[in-house]
Amino acid sequence: MKANGARHDSYRSAIWRALVIPAAAAIAAPALATDAQAAERTVTGSVSMRIMDYESFGRNTVCNRGFSLTPRAVKSGFSNSITLSSKCGGEIRVEVHYKLDIDPNGVIRVTEGLVKFYEGDSENTSDLDGASAFANIILFPGASASRNIHVQNWSEGQPDDKADVTLTLRN
């Protein structure tokens, strides 16, 4: 009788292992995927700018610029700082600055975003005449988001010296 009981316990143990091990693997797999997602993600996207340089004589200069962003790896524990710039009309430079951070779930956050508007005697001027801050763009894994940012020459009261920037990012 004891031999049958031992066989029955062994059979139960085998069934238990057959059910529990795949279930444990199914539960653990998403945790491993989340850890892998958070370890490193790649951000791609684009930036488009419509820049206008006001002229008191003749026609205003309008420049339309577009950029595809180079794919960037975003790693857990590190911030990536990105700067892009474009020039227009021989007098204006627009710079886009932002940081990318990742959380443990693979969600990327855009922080410390700032669009700077320079207008002066040349496109290399250091005369900062306007800035617009942006942040809190949240990119879940596999998702994208866009932000429209307007900046103009607020310092010198020339609202027709301006730029409209669209930043689109994909996680």
C-alpha positions in Angstrom: 0.0 0.0 0.0 2.8 2.4 0.8 4.2 1.9 -2.7 0.9 3.0 -4.2 0.8 6.0 -1.9 4.3 7.0 -2.8 3.4 6.7 -6.5 0.3 8.8 -6.0 2.3 11.5 -4.1 4.9 11.5 -6.9 2.1 11.8 -9.5 0.6 14.7 -7.6 4.0 16.4 -7.4 4.5 16.0 -11.1 1.1 17.6 -11.9 1.8 20.4 -9.4 5.2 21.1 -11.1 3.6 21.0 -14.5 1.0 23.6 -13.5 3.1 25.8 -11.3 6.3 26.2 -13.3 4.6 27.5 -16.5 2.4 29.8 -14.4 5.5 31.2 -12.5 7.2 31.8 -15.9 4.2 33.6 -17.2 4.1 35.8 -14.2 7.9 36.5 -14.3 8.1 37.2 -18.0 6.3 40.5 -17.9 8.5 41.6 -15.0 11.6 40.7 -17.1 10.2 42.6 -20.1 9.5 45.7 -17.9 13.1 45.5 -16.6 14.4 45.2 -20.1 12.2 48.1 -21.3 13.4 50.3 -18.5 17.1 49.4 -19.0 17.2 51.1 -22.4 14.7 52.6 -24.8 15.2 54.4 -28.1 13.6 57.8 -28.9 13.0 58.9 -32.5 11.0 61.8 -33.8 11.0 65.1 -35.7 11.1 68.8 -35.3 9.6 71.3 -37.6 10.0 75.1 -37.3 8.3 78.0 -39.0 10.5 81.0 -38.4 9.7 84.6 -39.5 12.1 87.5 -39.6 10.2 90.8 -39.6 11.6 93.4 -41.9 10.5 97.1 -41.7 11.2 97.3 -45.4 10.3 94.8 -48.1 8.9 91.4 -47.3 9.4 89.4 -44.1 11.6 86.4 -44.5 9.9 83.1 -43.7 11.9 79.9 -43.2 10.3 76.4 -42.9 12.8 73.9 -41.4 12.3 70.2 -40.7 14.6 67.7 -39.0 14.3 64.0 -38.4 15.8 63.3 -35.0 18.7 60.8 -34.8 17.5 57.8 -32.8 18.7 58.2 -29.2 19.2 55.5 -26.6 17.8 56.5 -23.3 19.2 54.5 -20.4 17.9 54.1 -16.9 19.8 56.4 -14.5 21.1 58.8 -17.2 19.6 62.0 -18.6 20.1 62.8 -22.3 20.4 66.5 -23.1 19.4 67.4 -26.6 19.9 70.7 -28.5 18.8 71.5 -32.0 19.0 74.9 -33.8 18.0 76.5 -37.0 18.7 79.9 -38.6 16.6 82.3 -40.7 16.9 85.6 -42.5 20.6 86.3 -41.6 19.4 87.6 -38.2 17.5 84.9 -36.3 18.5 81.7 -34.6 16.1 79.3 -32.8 17.3 76.7 -30.4 15.4 73.8 -28.9 16.8 72.3 -25.7 15.3 69.4 -23.7 16.2 66.5 -21.5 15.0 62.9 -21.7 14.7 60.7 -18.6 13.4 57.2 -18.2 11.5 55.6 -15.3 11.5 51.9 -14.2 8.5 51.1 -16.4 10.2 52.3 -19.6 8.2 55.6 -19.7 10.3 58.4 -21.0 9.7 61.9 -19.8 10.8 65.1 -21.5 12.0 67.6 -18.9 13.6 71.0 -18.9 12.4 71.9 -22.4 13.2 75.4 -23.6 12.9 77.1 -27.0 15.2 80.1 -27.3 14.8 82.9 -29.8 17.9 85.0 -30.8 17.6 88.0 -33.0 20.4 90.4 -33.8 23.0 91.5 -36.4 23.7 87.9 -37.5 22.5 84.4 -37.0 25.3 83.9 -34.5 24.1 86.6 -32.2 24.0 86.1 -28.4 21.0 88.6 -28.1 18.3 86.4 -26.6 15.0 88.1 -27.2 12.5 85.4 -26.2 12.2 82.0 -24.7 9.3 79.5 -24.1 9.5 76.7 -21.6 7.9 73.3 -22.1 8.1 70.0 -20.2 6.1 67.0 -19.0 5.8 65.3 -22.3 5.2 61.6 -21.3 6.1 58.8 -23.8 4.9 55.4 -22.8 6.6 52.4 -24.6 5.4 52.3 -28.2 3.7 55.7 -28.0 4.4 59.1 -29.5 3.5 62.7 -28.5 3.8 66.1 -30.0 4.1 69.6 -28.5 3.7 72.9 -30.2 5.8 75.7 -28.8 5.5 79.4 -29.8 8.3 81.9 -29.2 8.7 85.5 -30.4 10.8 88.6 -29.9 9.3 89.7 -26.6 12.3 91.8 -25.5 12.1 94.3 -28.4 8.3 94.2 -28.9 8.5 92.7 -32.4 5.8 90.0 -32.4 6.4 89.4 -36.1 9.9 88.1 -35.3 8.7 84.6 -34.2 9.0 80.9 -34.4 6.5 78.1 -34.2 8.1 74.8 -33.3 6.5 71.3 -33.3 8.4 68.6 -31.5 7.2 65.0 -32.1 8.9 62.2 -30.2 8.3 58.4 -30.3 9.4 55.9 -27.6 
